Amino acid sequence: MRQLPSASNFALLLALCVVCGARSAHAEWKSVREVTLGTAQVLEQGSLTFGVITPLAYGINNRLTLQSHPVLNLLLVPNLTARMRLFEQGEVIVSATASARASLYQAGSRSVDVAAVKPLGTDGQPRALHEPGAPGLLDFGVVGTWYAAPQWALSATPMYALRTGTHAGVCETTSDCPGQHDCIENRCIGEDTSSQGVALGLETHWLPRPSDLLVLGTTLRWNLSASEADRPAVHLYWAHAFTTWANRAHLLVGLNFGRFEVRSVFGSTGGVLPLMPFVDLWWRL
């Protein structure tokens, strides 16, 4: 049996902390400085957040937070995110962030009929192209947050991303794909199995009441491999903190607007959606 990676061991340890922890959950936010969702803020030492969909996050110390999703780990997709606060001066916090995800699922390969797609080579022969599988991801950058008021914050996150896998994105036609790729079953498939890009995330956080949080943000991406901009993504979240229900749970409801690939962790693709709703329950200990 394949041994689980270290990221899985980390997630299992966090899960044990959840089961054995005796502290009650935190509910309302006293100020927007306590918000860690999309900001440069890190968890306090020993603090823990977890949810149905939200990954497990743990404050190693007052400067470093580690995060991992246990479901992906159990599905042989180890993942880990780290956020370290670099400095805090007045109303500004700047942190470094990095995340990695890799799939241990190995997909096969297949030959593509040249009658069905444009040949990728000059010899006019079908090439053995990899069947799409779950890609690996590596990104790092910085996130800066300015606390404009006790209930208002603005955040910016410039990032660099490297994606490795067996397809270079989703598509409707071959013109949506980078060079030396063809659009096959809504996937850009070709010989080049990696892509690079940069992104800028912008978010505003508003705390109208201690129990409610509104988040509006956008992500602008530039595909370095294709030398073109990706479609911007916009998201709107509302979080509500219950003071008594479900051990002071937080309800998170949101809408994501953009171009979203529907696929399983093992790579099967179901198409592209322009809108993706989001609902989750999470807790902070």
Secondary structure, 3 states (H helix, E strand, C coil): CCCCCHHHHHHHHHHHHHHHCCCCCECCCCCHHHCCCCCCCCCCCCCEEEECCCCEEEECCCCEEEEECHHHHHCCCCEEEEEEEEEEECCEEEEEEEEEECCCCCCCEEECCCCCCCCCCCCCCCCEEECCCCCEEEEEEEEEEEEEECCEEEEEEEEEEEEECCCCCECCCHHHCCCCEEEECCEEEECCCEEEEEEEEEEEEEEEECCEEEEEEEEEEEECCCCEECCCEEEEEEEEECCCCCCCCEEEEEEEEEEEEEECCCCCEEEEEEEEEEEEEEEEC
